[in-house]
Amino acid sequence: KTLFEYNQYLLGYEALQKSDSYFLNTLPYLKKAQAEGKNISQNRELLSSAVQKHIEMLSSLNVPDKFVWQPERESSSVLQLKAAIEASVSIRKKYL
C-alpha cells in the first residue's frame, strides 16, 4: 500500500505479484495439512481475516490505469496497475 501511495509503482507492482504468488500457494498447503489430520481451523480463520483486509486495502488504492516505467538504459515497460489490482482482488476472493 505504501509503495503505491508514494508512487513507487514498479516496486508496488512487483510486491503485489509476489503477494499473489503467496496467496495462491497458501490454500494447497492448508489442504495438505488438513489431509494429514491437522486442525487448520485457526489458520483458516486467520487467512480469511487477512484476505478481507487485503481486499479492503487493495480496493481503496488510487492508482493510474497504466504506468510507463522507463529505466535509464533499458526499454520502457507498461505496468497495468488497475488490472493487476483487480486480478489480486479476484485471487483473494477465492479464499473467502
BELCOR-V535778 format. One record per helix or strand of 2 or more residues. SS is the DSSP state (hx for helix, st for strand). FROM is the first residue (numbers start at 1). TO is the last residue. If there is no record, write none. Layout:
BEGIN
ss->SS from->FROM to->TO
ss->SS from->FROM to->TO
END
This chain:
BEGIN
ss->hx from->2 to->5
ss->hx from->9 to->35
ss->hx from->41 to->60
ss->st from->67 to->69
ss->st from->77 to->79
ss->hx from->81 to->93
END
